[in-house]
Amino acid sequence: MAINNPYQSYQQNSVNTASPGELTLMLYNGCLKFINLAKKAMNENNIEARNANIQKAQTIISELIVTLNMDVEISKNFLALYEFIRQRLIEANIKNDPAALKEAEDLVTEFRDTWKQAIQINRRQQYGGGGHI
């Protein structure tokens, strides 16, 4: 299948060449995008758009869950937090609850920001500037 749209081609290349850490960052950013679209739909009382976007955010959280390496102790903590986020998204959707959606958004934002910092630290250590005195 040929991609004629240059933006789509760029996006596809970005995904194909991204490191696992960058892919995780893309998932967090995508989740936040869908949460923001759901918030907008919630404010506009657009039930279909709210539902579709919250479900997309839930799918991303589910993907993050299945990629956890449960042999690593911290993954159990991530699992509990991801499950909590997913539950808040479900409640936001069922109850049309902006507070639950905001809570999920805040947690995903924290994950995203922390992950972004970890990637930056890793790059500095890999490519120089790793704190040598």
C-alpha atoms as one frame of an Amber mdcrd trajectory, in Angstrom:
protein
   0.000   0.000   0.000   1.592   3.222  -1.157   1.329   6.300   0.996   0.913
   9.425  -1.121   0.466  11.932   1.681   3.899  13.261   2.747   2.726  13.745
   6.350   1.534  10.128   6.550   4.840   8.992   5.085   6.732  11.030   7.684
   4.601   9.606  10.502   5.136   6.048   9.254   8.911   6.594   9.042   8.917
   8.102  12.545   7.265   5.002  13.963   9.442   2.602  11.956  12.705   4.243
  13.053  11.809   5.048  16.666  13.521   3.348  19.577  11.361   1.437  22.082
  11.664   4.426  24.442  10.510   6.828  21.733   7.595   4.527  20.856   6.488
   4.583  24.493   6.678   8.382  24.447   4.538   8.384  21.287   1.963   6.211
  23.073   1.795   8.616  26.021   1.425  11.584  23.656  -1.264   9.783  21.670
  -3.136   8.938  24.845  -3.048  12.584  25.921  -4.243  13.666  22.476  -7.285
  11.374  22.729  -8.002  12.470  26.310  -7.966  16.110  25.182 -10.291  15.309
  22.281 -12.579  13.487  24.727 -12.532  16.526  27.047 -13.530  18.762  24.156
 -16.315  16.353  23.173 -17.458  16.184  26.791 -17.688  19.986  26.929 -19.668
  19.980  23.677 -21.924  17.152  24.926 -20.840  15.047  21.935 -21.327  11.561
  23.373 -20.110   9.677  20.290 -16.825  11.604  20.038 -16.273  11.383  23.794
 -16.792   7.633  23.730 -14.596   7.078  20.651 -11.701   9.111  22.022 -11.835
   7.663  25.530 -11.843   4.174  24.009  -8.750   5.080  21.962  -7.023   6.301
  25.140  -8.017   3.049  26.893  -6.575   1.030  24.009  -3.254   2.833  24.402
  -3.214   2.158  28.149  -3.972  -1.511  27.403  -1.032  -1.583  24.973   1.234
  -0.078  27.630   0.072  -2.799  30.036   0.843  -5.694  27.683   4.339  -4.348
  26.993   5.328  -4.390  30.675   8.118  -6.785  31.608   6.664  -8.355  34.730
  10.077  -9.837  35.644  11.098  -6.307  36.651   9.772  -5.277  40.072   8.799
  -1.710  39.092   6.499  -3.108  36.400   4.080  -4.172  39.135   3.810  -0.518
  40.201   3.326   0.576  36.592   0.627  -2.081  36.168  -1.309  -0.826  39.196
  -1.141   2.773  37.963  -2.073   1.847  34.388  -5.048  -0.161  35.693  -6.101
   2.843  37.779  -5.843   5.144  34.741  -7.884   2.715  32.662 -10.535   2.533
  35.396 -10.743   6.335  35.594 -11.157   6.501  31.797 -13.990   3.979  31.979
 -15.666   5.973  34.761 -15.202   9.222  32.831 -16.922   7.660  29.858 -19.781
   5.935  31.682 -20.536   8.789  34.087 -19.555  11.676  31.774 -17.192  12.695
  34.582 -14.698  15.447  33.738 -12.913  14.988  37.095 -12.152  11.324  36.316
 -10.899  12.306  32.867  -8.698  15.016  34.393  -7.271  12.562  36.907  -6.359
  10.140  34.097  -4.864  13.006  32.101  -2.731  14.169  35.035  -1.309  10.689
  35.593  -0.556  10.109  31.906   1.091  13.544  31.772   3.315  12.602  34.718
   4.278   9.337  33.017   4.982  11.163  29.749   7.080  13.888  31.352   9.113
  11.402  33.388   9.625   9.169  30.357  10.749  12.161  28.286  13.328  13.078
  30.939  14.594   9.485  31.044  15.069   9.478  27.263  16.965  12.787  27.430
  19.240  11.512  30.213  19.880   8.301  28.279  20.758  10.252  25.112  23.186
  12.486  27.015  24.882   9.429  28.495  25.036   7.666  25.125  26.145  10.590
  22.983  28.313  12.626  25.283  27.709  15.217  27.918  27.103  12.373  30.341
  28.220  14.345  33.348  31.960  13.713  33.209  33.892  16.178  35.329
